[in-house]
Amino acid sequence: MLQSDNRNTLSLDPQNPQSIAQALAQYRLHLDNDSVSRNGQYLLEFVAQTPEGQRPLRLSDLAGAPQQALLRDALILHPDGEEHIPEDPAADNLAYGLSEPLLFALALQYPPLLADVLATARAIVAYARRHNDTWALWLDDTGVFGVEALYMLARTDSQYATLLAQYFIPNWDHDHADAYSAFLADLVARHGWQRDIIQAYLWCDSDLQRLRMYEGEWQQGWRHTSLAEHLQSHPEDYHWFKDALARRLLSQPKMLESHHQDLEDCNPVLDFFITLQPCGDYLWDDDFDRDAFLGQPFMEDRLEDEAMDLHQAIAAQAQGPLVCYSHRDGQRLADEEARDDPGHDLVLVHQLIASLATGQALWQYVVDGSQPQQLTELEALDLFAHSKGKAPAFYRALTDYLPYGDNNSDINNELPFMLGDLEMALLEDGYEGELLPPGSTQERGQQLLRILDILYRLLGVESLTDYQREKLVLDRALISLEDFVGRYSRLDLDADALARQALAVQLSQVDDQHTNDMFNKPLLDSLKDFFGRHRALADPRQWALDAFGPGHYCLMAFLLFDDWQQQRGDQVTQALIGQLSEPALGQHLFALLMQGTQVSDDLKGRGFTLEQHRQLQQFFCEAAPALTFDQALALLRQGLQRKETIRQSSLYFPTFSEHQPCYEALQSLRGRHHYQWLVLAAFWLQQLPLPVGQQAKRFWQALVKLAPVRTLRLVAQMDSTDTYSVEFDEPLAAIDCLDSIEKAGVDQAYRLAFEVQLYFNNRQYRDYLNSLELYAEIDSTATGMFAQVDRNKAKALRQGLDYISEYHKVRFYRHLEVCHPRFTLAGDPALEQDFALSLKRMLTLSILSWEQALLAEQAPQCRLLDGDDLEGKALTLSEQLQIEPRLHQDYGDWLTVLLALDKGDHLEVFGLSEPPKGDRLRGHQVLVFDADLDQAALWQKLNALFDKDARIDAAYQHTLAYLAGDLPYQAIASHYQHRVHRHLEISGPGHFLAGPGDYIWLLDQERRARLAKLLINHSYRGFKLFEGRLADCYLGEQVASGDMDMETYLEQCSDHYIDDHLDDALPGFLAWLDEIGIVAEHQLLFCAKHAEYEGCAAHLALLLPLDLAQQRLAFLNAKHKTALVPLLSQLPQGQQLLALLAADESRQVRDAVAAQRA
């Protein structure tokens, strides 16, 4: 065996059966020990051994034309088809991955080798099923191994088709390897549904591959007789099918796709029945489609009943579950469960160390540092190979972290990430377990270092990585740089070299080419500490860089600002001033400000012309700019690129609010947070009494005007004790920080609004209550000086709230209304406009496209067909054909809609979006009308419907009129039926924007009832008005009645507690639904989806009077009827209701009733 290009080369004499048998035996060994593939790459190549040496196998090595033809048949089914088959059978350019099927073709020439071939085929199948992951089967970028070999075996005898079927694992990569379904389909085409092929169907655990045996994807355009069709026309085969399926599941359970599936929720028999005919589970749009599919007639019963009867019969004979996980998935499940245990990562490391010859002594060294001489005896190991055999859990962790790694250097690179959870367990979570005695955080830090002592020697690398060094030296401060180098590196460095190496580490954290890290307090503290100890290295001239980037200038700004604060002035200070006075600073900051913004004289959308860009650059970068500040600010507001929320490909919404644009210049770009450097450098430098401070002030003032709250937050982050959010351990620290930012020019209004977010997000409810009380002073009539101050601050807070996210703003007003009921939505015109805007956005996202609106109006005289399904009718052109470019869906002009008349045997097209090209008439959809259509009247109606803005505005105005009581319910309900989609988009278009539901408890009772009735009756999705908000009303009532104080209310309104109060809130809410006229069917579905709450059971008695129960239950699908069964049994009329469901079409429902009665 030779090693070539990381592949194992297995040689054989292609004319010697014994040599071929030996090659097959070697192949089995590799399959059994999982060494055939690594990182999605096949590692074996079979080559011919000749007197002249080794050469690739050739097609001409096969003895006769039949064997060559069989191999060609197999290779043609490969996704690349004939492209990868050499034209010359004697050519040496056969791809290495095809040597495996060629080996099998050679072996199949010799009948005495059949046992070896079968053993190897079973080893391939066992390998595939052990891993249950196409990743383990990839041959190269385009193909998998094993399938051609198994196919050829099945071609020699159809009884072996079962092996090919077993090879197609449940977790097959259908996105990239779906073309391989052609292999099983080819056998169906050749043999039909003979019993060997049916047996193959029964042993294929991939649901989609079973379906593909007789029906290709739509673009493939082929279809064989389905197995259902065959069984219905061959009843004797159906009886055999059921017996064979029972034998199969009793001998080997069906393998599941993933360890995330629950064994108890799976019905393998139903799975096999579902794929008997097209349109299986993966294509269903909703549960009603599933119910209809399962309810269709099959044999002498319904499909579901046939499957469930057989499942019960098989389950009665089984000794265990009829489904199972693959070996790998079982390991994953066990690993995930173990990962939840505290100190799991320590267990993995302990397993590795314990597997070493001196493992016990080495672990004692980890615990207390004793026997350090054990380290000197440690030699480097191939950790992949060692752990695979002796520390399997550690090995699996390795392969999870390093799917592409295969050596110790790769492990070294990933070690800081692999040990991240271990680091947290030891240093933050207070590990308490059997592997280590109780100890302080300092002791845990030393134990972590001793673990690294062992790993470093096992890896045998020259040094642990720079990132590992940063974590230990900078982030955790467990060890000095000098000690790190001496302990985890073989480099010989003096003190000066060590300092400069440390400098390189520090500078890498602000290098725009290499870091994605955010500036934060720990980083600044680390920089300050380092340059405090190495003052001379704070001189930029000592940094040995080819050029300074924006992060380096930000660092210089911080160092100079610190000098100013410390009243320090020396040569380093002068060097910093000199470098920051260079033009490059302004150029870098200006480039950050322009981030993501287009600069061109041929602008498409936002951006700047070349002249505007030049003017702005001069303003920010030169001492005497031509533009005034107001002119520059106006240009920036007009042209800076904004990050907006995009929905339905062409609808744009602001990210935060209508008042505060989200500028690209202040957002991360490709995961990098370089915008911080712009804000921070400007903030620090503008405070300095230096010329560079004046330049920085222009940037700072512009940022404060453009995005005041965002700018404030970015600066406050530098004093935060949390790495990503803004938090302060001490109230005085928060005050000092925010005072300094306000003093730097951020208006008090924005500070107050920022504090509202800060207090609630950090659960500082008393401080948040103070903000509510401050706002309540806005209408105070007190005349004292302090009252006037508070009133002005309240007005400033109201102004600032417009500049935080809409969601947080509306939440504040809801809490204000609970605390001070006089503050209502109706009493705040600006808030009323915000609510109206949320309705407008909802309708913009929910409006029916013109063709759907037309269908809603004119059905049944009109129907909408998909362009690929025209009921078997040909398209012809009408003599009255009109070309109308607007004949496309609102969503996009590529989704064209044809207008056609139904002429019986054909469809006559009278409307197209563009002139036909040749005889090709195609559209994404076709609107088909009755033949007697008045086309002139239709075109007149269409001209009005094409205007989407008009449709949205009409629905909007109708909605406002209805909510105001100026339009009756029936009128608005009819308008929604014809103009608004039932898939209502009630939530805000983006995470930070408010939707109508966010205002629901701010609305007065009459408008709340009207809105709920309109939206919930129009669509069950209307309940999203109350999603996550149901208990808020109940809690607010508790405050109003004096049974709960405001601080408790705020705490209980948090996401962590809000659902705890649903049992108390639901009875009143459900009674209200009935009172305002919500359709009973939607109430019933709500109860089914919330069946775990007691309040729903009591409400069912009102919803299901016996005379209406059957009609209303028919609205539910099988899943929701099943959910109601336990609740119905508790009702006075429960037995009569269960009797109705006992006769339900769905077997799932009937079985649930039977179980309830048992």
N, C-alpha and C positions, 0 to 999 in steps of 0.2 A: 504493500500500500504506500503510495507516494502522496505527498502534500503539494498541491498546486493551486495558487490563487485562492488560498483559504478553503479549497475543496479537497475532499478525500477522493483519490482516484483508485477505483477498484478494477483490477485487470482480470481478463478472462480470455480463454481461447474460444472464439465464436463457433468453432467447428467441433468442440469437445464437450459432450453433454456433462461429463463429470466436472469440468471447469465451470460450466454455466451453473451447475448445481451449487458449487462452492461460492460463486458470486451471489447467488440468491441467499445462501445461508449467511454470508457477510452482511447482506442488505437487511436481513431480518434482525441481526444483532444491532445494527444502527437504529432500526425502527424501534426495537424494544427498549433501547437505552436513550431514546429521544435525541440522537445525535445526527439525524438526517437534515435538520434545518435549524437555522439560527437567524433571528432578526429578519424574518420573511425572506430568507435566501436558502435555497437548496444547496446542501454541502457535498453531494456525492456526484461522481461522474464515472460511468462504466466505460472502459476502453478495451480495445483489443490488444492482446499480448501476442506478438509475432516474433519470429527469429530476428527480424530487423529492429525490434523494439516495440514500444507502445504507439498506437495510433487510435484516432477516434473510431468508434463503431460505424459501419456503413450499412445502408440498405441492402447492398449487394452481399452482405454477410449472411442474409437469409437464403435458405437453400432453394426455394422455388417461388414462382409467381404468386400462388395463392397466399403464402405468408406475407409477401410484400404487399399484396392487395389489401389483406386484413389490416396491416399496419397503416397503410395509406388511408383506409376508411376511418381508422381511429384518429389519425393526425388531422384529417380534413375537418373533423368536428371541433378541433381546437379553435378558440376565438380568432386566431390569425389565419385559420384555414390553410390553403395550399401554399401560402407565402413562405412558410418556414420548412417546406419539404424540398430537399435538393432535387433538381431535375435529373441529375446523373446519379444513379444508385451507387456508383463506386466513388462518389465524391466524399472528401474528408471534412466538409463544412457543415455537417449536421450539428445543430445546436446541442450544447452539453446536456441540457435538460431533457432532450429527446432520447438520451441513451437509456433511460429507464424503460420506456415502452419498447425500445428495440431489444433490450435484455429479455423482456417477457415474450416478445415475438420469437426470439431465438429459442427460448425454453419450450414454447408451445409446439415447436417442431418435433419434439421428442416426447411421445406419450409416456415413457417411464418417468419423466420429470414432473408429471402432473401433480403428484403429492407435494413436491417442492414449490411448485407454482402456487398451489392452493394455500400452503402454509405462509408463503410470502404475501399473497393477496390478503389473507386474514390479518397478517401483521400490519399491513397498510391500513386496513379498516380499523383495527384496534387503535393504531396511532391516531387516526383522524378523530375517532370517537372519544379517545382519552382526553384530547385537547379541546374538542368542540369549538374550534376557532380556525377560520380560513387562514388567519395569519400564520399558523403553524404549517400550512400546506402550500404556501406560495413557492413556486419554482423560481420565478423571476418577476419582473414587473408586469407580465401579461398572463401568466398561467400558473396552474397548480400541478403538483405531481400526483401520480397514482391513478388518475382517472382513466387515461388511455389504456393502461395495463389491465385494469379491472374490466373495462369495456371489451377488450379483445378476449379475455377469458369468458365473459358472458356470451360473446359471439360464437365461441366454440361450443358452448352448451348453455342453453337459456336458464338452466337451474342455478347458474352462478350469477345471474342478474341480481340476485339478492345481495351479493357482496357489493356490487356497484351502488345499489340503493342505500345500503347501510353507510357507505362512504359519505353520502351527502348529509352532513351533520345538520342539526337544527339551527345552529348559529352560523349558517352559511352567509358569506358576504354577497348578497344579491346585487348590491350596487356595482361591484367590480367584477364579479365572477358569475353573473347570471347566465352568460352564454353557455356554461357547462351543462345547463338543463337539456341541451340538445342530445347528450349521450343516452339518457334514459328514454327520451322521446324517440330516438332512432330505433331503440329496441321495440317500443310500442308500434312504430310504423312497420317494422319487419315482421313481428310476430303477432300483432294484435293483442287482445287481452286474454291470451292463453294463461293457464294457471301459474306457470312459472313467472310470468310478468305481473300477474296480480299479487303473487307472493312477494315480488320485489316491491310493489306498491306498499304492502303491509309492513315491510321492514325498513322503509324510508321514513326517518323521523323529521325530515324537513317538510313542513306543511306546503311551502311554496314549490319545492321541487316535485312533490307529488302532483300538484296542480299542473306544473309545467310538463308532465309526462304526456299530456294530451292537448294542451293549449299554450302556445307561445305568447310572448308579449305582443301588444297591439302592433308594434312596428315590425315584428317578425311575420305576422300575417298567416300563420299556419295553425291548423286545429285538427286533431284526430278525434275519433269517437271517445267520448268521456267514459270513465269506468261506470258511472251511474247508468248511462244509456246501455252499456253492455250488460250489466247485471239485470236491468229491467227486462231485457229481451232474452236473458239466459237465467231463469230462476234457479236452475240447478247450480250454477256458479255462485249465486248469491248465498245459498245455504253453505256451500263450501267456504265462501269468503268469510262468513261469520265464524265458522269453526276455526279457520286458519288464523283469523285475528285473535280469537281467544287463546289459541295455542301460542301465538307469538307473544302476547302481553303477559301470559302466565310464565313463559320461559324467560323473557327479557322485557322489563318495563320500557315504555317509550321515553326516550331521552328528552329533557326540556331544553329550550333554547338558552336559558340563562338561570343562574342561581338566584336571581331576583324574583323568579316566579315561585308562588307558594304551591307545594305539592298537593295540598288539600283543595285548591281552587281549580285544578286541571282535570279535564275529562278526555283522556286520550282516544277513547272510542268515538266520541263526538268529533274530535279533530279529524279522524280518518273518514268519517261520514261526510263532514263538511267539504272535504276536497274531492269527493266523488264527482262533482260537477263544478262548472266555472263559478266565479264570483265568490271566493271564499272570504273568510273573516277579515283579511287585511284590506279588503276593498269597501267594506261597509261604511257608509257615512254616519249612521247613527244606529241606535239599538232597535228602532222599528224596522230597519232594513234587515237586521239580523233575525228578528222575530219572523218576518215574512219568509226569509230564506229557509229557516228551520221548519217553518210550518208548511212548506210545499209538499205535495203528495210524493211518496216514494214507496215502491213496491205496494204493499197492501195497507200502508199506514202513512203517517207523516214522517219526514226525515228525522226529526228530533226524537219521535217516539221509538222508531226503529233503533236509533243509536242508544237511547237511554235504557231500553229494555235489554239490549245486549250488554251495555256497561254494567247494569245491575247483576246480570247473570255471571259475568266474568268476575266482578268484584266479590261475589259470594264464594267463588272458588279460590280467590287469591289469598296468599299468606301475608301480603304487604301491599304497599302502594303500586299502582299500575303505571306510575311515572317515576323518573329518577333524574338525578343530576349526573353530568359527566364527572369523571375523576377530577379534572381540573376545576370544574365549577364547585364540586364538593369541597375541594381545598380552599377555593376562594371564599366560600361561605364560612368555613371554619376560621380562616384568617381574618375575615371581617368581624366575626363575632369576638375573636381574641383581641382584635385591635381596639375594641371598646373597653377592654380591661385596662386599668391604670398600670403604667409601666410595661406595656406590651413590647415596646421597642427595646427595653432593657432585657426582656426575655429572649428576644432574637439575638442580641449581642451575647448574652450569656450562653445561648445554645452554640454559637460559633466558638467562643472561648473554651467552653467545656469539651468541645470536640477535638481540641488540641492535646498532644501527648502530656503536657504539663498544665492542663486546663484548670485543675483544682487549685494549684499553687498560683497560677496567674489570676484567677478570680479573687483569691485572697489578697493579691497585690492591688487589685481594683478596689477592694473593700477598705483596706487600711494602709496600703503602701508598703507592706512587709514583703520580704523576699524579692527586692528589686533586681537581684542577679538573674532572675528568670528571664528578664527582658533580653539580656545579652545572649541567651541561648536561642532566642526566637529567630527563625529564618523565614524569608519571604515564601509565600504560598500562592499558587494560582487559586484565588479565592472562589472563582466561579466553579472550577472543577472540585475543589475540596468541599465547599458547602453543599454542592449538589448531592454528594454522597453521604456527608456526615452532619450537615446542618440544614436540612431541607427547608425549614421555615425561613431561615436567613436567606437561603438561595432564592426562594420565591419573592422575598422582599427585594433582593438584588434585581431580579428580572422585571419586577414591577417598576422600579426606579430607572432601570437601564434597559429598555426594550431593544436598544441598538448596541449596547455595550457587550464586550466579551473579554476584557482584560483588566488587570489591576489599575492601569492608568485611568481607564474609564470610571472605575469605582472611586478612585481618588477624586476625580472631578465632581462626582455626584455626592461624595461623602457628607458635605455640610447640609445638603438637603435631606439625605437619608437619616441623618442624626438629629434633624430638627425637632421631631416629636420627643425624642429621648432627652434632648437639651431642655425642652419645656418641662418634661416630667420631673427632671432632677432640679432645675433651677427656679421654676415658677409654680409648679403644681404640688410641690411638697410630697414627693414620692414616699409612700409607705407600703412596703411589701417585704416578702421573705428574702429576696435576693440581696438586699442591703439593710444593714441595721439602721435604726433611727439616726439622723444626723442633721446638722445645720445646713443652710444654703451654701456656706463656705465649704463645708465638707463635701457636699454634693458636687460642687464645682471641681474640687480636686479629684473626685472619683471619675468625673467626665474626662478630665485630662489624662488620667491613668488608662481609661479605655482607649483614648486616642494613642497613648504610648504603644499599646499592643497592636492596634490597627495599622499604625504607621509602619511598624516593623513587618507585619504580615504583608502589607502592600509592597514593600520594597522600593518605594518611589524615592526620588531625590528629596522631595519636600512636599508637605501638605500644601494645598492650594492657597492662593492669595485670598480667596473668599473665606476659607476656613480661618486664615489668619485674622481677617477683618472681624469675623464673628467673635473669636476668642480674645483678641487684643482690644478691639474698638468697641464692639457692641456689648460684650459681656464683661470686659475688663478682668478676665480670669488670669491673665498672664501678660507679662511685658513683652514687647517686641523682641528684646534681646533674648529672653528666655524661650520664646517661641522658636526663634531661629536655632538656638542651641539644642532644643528638644525635638523639633519636628523638621529639621532640615540638615542636609549635609554640606551646606554652603559655609565657607569660612569668611566671615565678614568682621571688620573692625567697627568701632563705635560710630565713626563718621559714615561708613558704608551702611550700617544699620539705620542710622537716622535718615539717610537719603532714600533708603528702601522704604522706610516708613512714610517719608514725604510722598513718594510715588503712590503709595496706598491712599493717602489722604487726597491727593490731587485726582486720583481715579474716580473719586466720589463726586467730582464736579466736572468730569470730562464729558462733553456733549456727545462724543462718539461712543462712549462705553457704558454710561450709566443711565438707568431708568428710575433710580431712586429719588424719592421726594426729599426735599430739605425738611428737617424737623429738629426738635430740640436735642435729642441724643446726638445727631450729627454735628450740630453747632457746638454742643458741649465737647464733643470729641475733638473738633477742629481747634477750639479755643484751648483745650488742654494741651494738645500737641504743640501748637505754635507758642504756647506759653513756656513749654519746656525747651523748645528749639527756636528761640526768638530769631536767630539769624536766618532761619529757613523761611520766615514770613516775608522775606524780601523776594519779590517776584523774579528778580534777576538770578536767584538761586534755584529756580524751578526746572531748569534744563528742558524746556519745552520748545518745539519748533515754532509754535504760535499759541497765543492765548485764545481760548474759546470763551463764550458768554458765561459758562459756569465758573471759569477761573476769575473773570472780572467780578462776578458776584462774590466769590470768596475774598477777593481783594477789598471789595466794598465792606464786607463784614469785618475784616481785620482792621481796616481804617476806622470804621465806626466804633469798634471796640477800643482802639487807641484813644479816640476822642472821648469816649465815656470814662476811660481810665486816666484821662489827662496825661497820656503818655506821648512823648515826642522824641524820636531819635532818628538815626539814619534809616532804619526800616520804615518808619512812618513817612519820611521824605520819599523813599523809593516807591511806596504805595501811592502817595499823592502824584508823583511823577508819572507812574504807569497809568493811573486812572485819568490823568489829564490828557492822555493821548486820544486822538480821534477814534481809535478802534472801539473804545467803550461805547460811545454813542451809536456807532454803526451796528454793533452787536445787539444792543438793546432795541434799536429800531427794527432790526431783522426779526427779533422775537415778536415785536408788536405787529409786524406784517405777516406773521405766521399764518399760513393757510389762505391768504388773500390774493386774489388775482391782480396782476398788474399788466395792463395791455391797453392799446388804443382801440382794440376790437373787443370790448368787454361784452361778456354774456353773463348777465346777472350782476351781483355786487363785485366791487373791486375799484381800482384806481387807474386812471389813465397815466401814461408815463409822466406827463407834466404834473399831475396831482401828486404822484409819488415823489417827484423831485421836490415839490414845494414842502411836503410833509417831512421829507428827509432833511431839508434845510432847516425847518422849524426845530426839529429835535436835535440836530447834530451840529448846528453852527451857532456862533455867539450872537449874531444879529439877524434873526429870521425875518422874512418878508411878511409871513402870515401872522395875524394876531392869534392869541390862544383860542378865542371863540371861533375864528375861521378854521383853525386846525381841528378843533373839536367837531365842528359841523361836518368837515370832510371825513373824519374818522367814523362818525356815526352813520354817515351815508354809505361808506365804502367797505368798512371792515367786514370780513366774512363772518357770518353767523352760523352757529351750530344749531340746526333746527330739527324738530321731530318730523319725520316723513312717514306718511301713511298712504296706503293704496297707490304707491309709486309717484304720485304727483300732488299730494296734499301736504302743505307745509304748515307747521304750527310752531309757536315759540317753545323753547325748552323749559323756561322757568315761569314766565308770566308775560302778559302783554306789555308791561312797563319796562321789564329788564331783559334786553337781548342777551343771548349767550354767545359771546364772541370767541371765535376759534383761538384768538391770541391768548386767551386765559384758560384754555382747555388742553388736556394731554393730546399729543400728536404721536400716533403709533406707539402708545403706551408710555411715552416719555413726558415728564413733567417739567420741561425746560421753561415754561411760562413763569414758574416760580422765580427764576433768576431775574427776569424783568421786574417783577413786583418788588422783590426784596432788595435788589441793588438800588432801585429808585427810592425805596423807603429809607434805607440806611443813609444813602448819600445826600438826599435832599435836606437832611437835618444838619449837614455840616456847613460851617461858614467858609466855604471854599468855592472857587469858580465852578468846580465840577458839581457842587451842590446845586447851583443854579440850573445847570443842564438837567440834572436828575429830577429837579422839581417840575420841569415841564412834563416829563414822563409820568411822574407821580400824580400830578394834578389831572392829567388826562385819564389815567387809570381810575382815579377816584370818581371822576365824572361819568366815565363809561360804565363802570360796574362797581359801585361803592361797596356793596355787601360782600361780593366775591373778593375784592381787593382786601377788605378788612379781614375776612376769614383766612386768607393766605398768609397775612402777616401774623395773625393771632396763632396760627399753627406753630410758629417758631417758639412760642412759650408754652405750648400744650404738653401735657404729660403723656398724651396718647400719640402714637405715631401717625395716625391717619385722621382721626376726628379731633375736634378741639375740646379739650378737657383741662380743668385746673384742679389741683389738689387743695389749694387754699383760696378762699374768696378774695383775699388781698392780692394774690397773684393775678387773678382775673381782672380786678379793678385796675391794677397798675398797667397791665398789658393793654386793655381797652382804652384807658385814659391816654396812653402814649400814642395810640393810633388816632384817637379823636383829636388830640393836640396837633397831629401831623396833617390834619385837614379833612378827615372823614366826618361828615356832618353827624350830629347827635341822632338824627332820625334813623340813620342806617345802623348805628350802634345799637339803639334800642330794639330795632327789628331783629338784628342778629342775636341779641340776647334772648328774644322770645324763642327762637329756634334752639339756641344753646341750652337754655334752661329745661325745655321740655325733653329734648333728645337725651340730655344727661340726667333726667329724672330729678332735677332740682325744683321740685314742685312748689316749695315755699317762695323761691325767687320768681318762678313763673306766675304764681298768684300775685306777687307784687307788681308784675307787668300788667296783669289784668286790672288790678286796682288802680294803677297809674292811668291806664286808658279810660277807666270809668270817671276820671276827673275831667274829661273833655267837655262835659256839659255842666260842670260845677258852676254855681252862681256865687261862690264865695269871693270876697273882694280883697282878702289879705295878700301880702306879698308872696308868701309861700304857695298860696292857692294859685296865684297867677303863674308862678314857676311851674307847678305841676300841670296846670292846664296847657301851657306851652309845650311841655314835654309830651303830654298826651297827643297833642296835635302833630308833634314831630313823629311820634310812634305811628300814628295813622298814616302819615306820609311814607315812612320807611317800610311799612308792611307791604306796600305795592312792589317792593324790590326784592322780597324773598319769594320762594316758590309759592304758587297759588295754593297748593295743597296745604302747606303750613299756615298760610294766611287764613284760609277758610276755617281750618281747625281752631285757630285762635279765636275767631269770631263766634264759633259754636261754643267754646268754653266761656267766652265773655257773656254770651246770652244765658248760659246756665248760672253763672255767678251773679250777673246783673240782668234780669229778664227784660229790663226796659230797652236794652240794645237789641233791636230786631232787624231782620232783613228788610222788612217793609219800611223801616225808619232810616235806612241808609241807601240813598240813591246810587252811590258808587258800587255798593255791594250788589244791589239789584241788577245793575248793568253786568257785573261779573257773572251772576247767575244766568242772565239771559244769554250771555256769550257761551256759557257751558252748554246750554240748549242748542245754540246755533252749531257748535262743534259736533254735538251728538248727531244732529240731523245731517250735517255735511258728511259724516262718516257712514250714516245709515240710510241715506236717500237711495231709492231704487234707481237703477240705471233706466234710461228712457224705454228700452225694449221690455224690461220687466214691468215698468209702470203701464205700458201699453197692454201687455199680457194681462195684468191685473184688471184692467178696465174691460177688455174685449173678449176674454175667455167666456164660453168655450168656442166662440167663432174664430179664435186665434190660438195657436200653440207654438211653443218655442222648442226647436230641435237642435241638437248638437250637429255640427257640420259633418261629423263622421258617422252619424246615425240618422239617415233620412228615410227610415221605414222602407228601404228598398226601392225608393222612387228616384228616377233620373231627374236632373235639372235641365230645363230648357229656358231660352231667353224669350221674354215677352216682346211683342212689337211696341208696347208702351213702356219700354225700359227707361228708367230715369237713373242718372248718375248723381248721387248725393254723398259728398265726402263725409258727412256727419253720421253715416250709417256704420257706426262702430260703438262698442260699449263705452260708457263713461270712463272706465278704468284705463283704456289705452286704445290708440287708433289702430293698433295691430290686431285687435279683437273685433274683426269685421262682422257685420250682421247683414244677411241677405233678406230681402222681402220677396215672398213667393205666394202664388195662388195654388191651392190644391186642385189639380185637374183630374183627380182620380188615379190614373196610372203614372202620372208624372207631376213635378212641381214646376210651375212657370214663374221664373224670376222676373220681377218688375222693378226691383230696386237694388242697386249696387253702390259700393263706396268708390269704386274706380272702374274704368272700362275693362271688360273682360280681356284676358290674355289668351288668344287662340280659342280653343274649345274648352278651356279649363275654367270651371265655375266652382269656387270654393269659398266658404265663409266659416268663421269660428262658430257662428250660430245662424240658424235660419228661422225667421218668423213666417209661419205658414198661416194663410187666411183662407176662409171659405171662398169658393170660386166667384160668388156673387158680390164680392166686396166693392164698395164705392171707393175707388182709389183716390179720387179728388178729395173726398172728405178725410180720408186717411192721411194724405200728404199735408192737409191743413192742420190736422191734429198733431202730426209729427213735428211740424215747424215750431209749434209751441213747446212740445216735449223735449226737443233737442237742447233747449236752454237749461242746463243743469242749475245754474245760479238762480234762475227763476223758480225752478222746482223746490230748491232748498229754501228760498225766501218765502215762498207760499206756505210751505209746511211750518216754517218758523213763525210767521205771522199768525197762522191758524192756531198754533200751540199757545202763543202769548194771549190771544183772544180767549181761548178756552180756559186758560188758567185764571184769567181776569173775570171769568163768568160771562163773557160776551158771546160765547159760542157753545151750543149744547153738545153733550157728550157724543151723541150719535153722529153728529156732523164731523167732529174731529176724528172719531174712530173710523168713519168711512174714508176720510182723507188719508189717514195713516195706512189703511188697508191697501189703498191704491198708489201710495207714494213712498212709504217708508218700509224698509226691509225688516223682516222679523228678527234678523240677527242684529239686534240693537247694540250700538257701541256706546254704552252708558258711562263707562270709565273715561277719565280724561285721556286725550290722545297720547300723552307721555306720562312718565312717572311723577313729574313734579306739577303737572297741570290738574286742575280740579274738574270733575265731571258733575252732572246734576245730582248724583248721589251724595256728594260732599256737602251739598246745601240742604239735604232733605230735612234735617231737624232744625234748620234755620227758617224754613218756610212756615207761614201761618198754617193752622190746621186745615183750612179750606183748600188752600193751594196744594198742600202736601197730599191731601186725599185725592184731589183732581189729578195730580201728576202721577201718583201711584196707580190709580185706576186706569188712566190712559196707557201707561207703559206696560204694566203687568198684564192687562187684558189683551194688549196688542201682541205681546210676546212674553213667554215665561222669563226671558232674559231681563225683563223689567225688574225682577227681584234683585238685580245687581244694584238697584238704588239703595238697598239695605245691606248689601254684602259687607260684613265686618263692622256694621254700624247698628245692628239690631239692639244690642244691649245698651247702647248709648242713651237711647230714649228712656229706658227703664232706670238707668243710673241717674239721669238728669231729674227724673221724677222723685227719686230718693233724696236728692239735694233739695228740691223744691219743698218736699214735705218735712224737711229737717231731720230725716233719718240717716243722712250721710253728709259729711263735711266736704268742702271743695277739694281739699288736698287728697282725701281718699278717693273722691270721684276721678281726679286726674290720674291717680295711680292705677285705678281699676280700668280706666279707658285705654291704657296702653295695650299694645298687641299681645303682651304676655298674659293679661288677665281677662280681656274683653269677652272671650267665649265662655268663661266660667259662669257668666250670668245669663246665658241663653235660656236655661230652664225656667228662670224667673221671668224673663222678658217675653217668652213665646206666647203664653196664654193671652196676654193683652194684645199682642201684635196680631195673632190669628183672629181674635174676635173683631179687631179693627178691620182686617181684610174683608171679613164677611159683611161688616157694617157699611163699608164704602162701595160694595158691589163688585169685588174681584170675582171673576168666573170661578166656579167651584172646581173645575178641572185643574186650573193652575194652583189653587190652594191645595188640592189633593197631591199634585206632584211635589209641591214644596214639602208637604208632610212626609212623603215617601223619601225625599232626599235628606230629611232631618229626622228620620225614624228613631234615632237613638235618644231623642229628647222626649220627656214625658208629656210635655204640653201638646205635642202632635197627636198622641193617642186620643186624648180627650176631644180634640177638635174633629177627629174623624167621625165621631157620632153625628155631628151636625152636617158633615159633608156627604155622608152616605146613608140617607134614608133608603129603606128597602125598595121603594118604587123608582128611585133614580140611580141606585147603586150600580147596576150593571152598565148603564149608559156612561156613567162617570168613570168607572174602573177601566172601561175600554180605551180611555184616553192614555192610560199608562202602558209602558212596554213591560216585557216580562220581568226585567231586572227590578223595576220599581214596584210591580205587584208583589214580587217575592219579598221585598223589603217591608211591605205593609202587613204581611201575613201574621207575624207575632203581635202586632198592634191590634189587628182586627179581632184576634181571639179574646182581647180584654174588654171588648165593647158588649153592651147588653144584647145587641143584634148580631154579635160576633159569629155565632154558628151559622146563621143564615148567610152572612157575607162570605164566610169560608166555603159554604156550599156553592156559591156562585163561582168562586175561584177554583173550586175542585173540578169544575167542568171547563176550565179555561183551555184555550187551544195550546198554550205553552206547557210542555212537559215540566219545565223548570218550576213553573208556578204550581202545577198539580202536585209535584213531589214535595214542594215546600208545605203545602196544605196537609198532605198526608203525614209528613214528619211532625207538624204542629199538633195534629190530632192524636198521634201515637202516644 
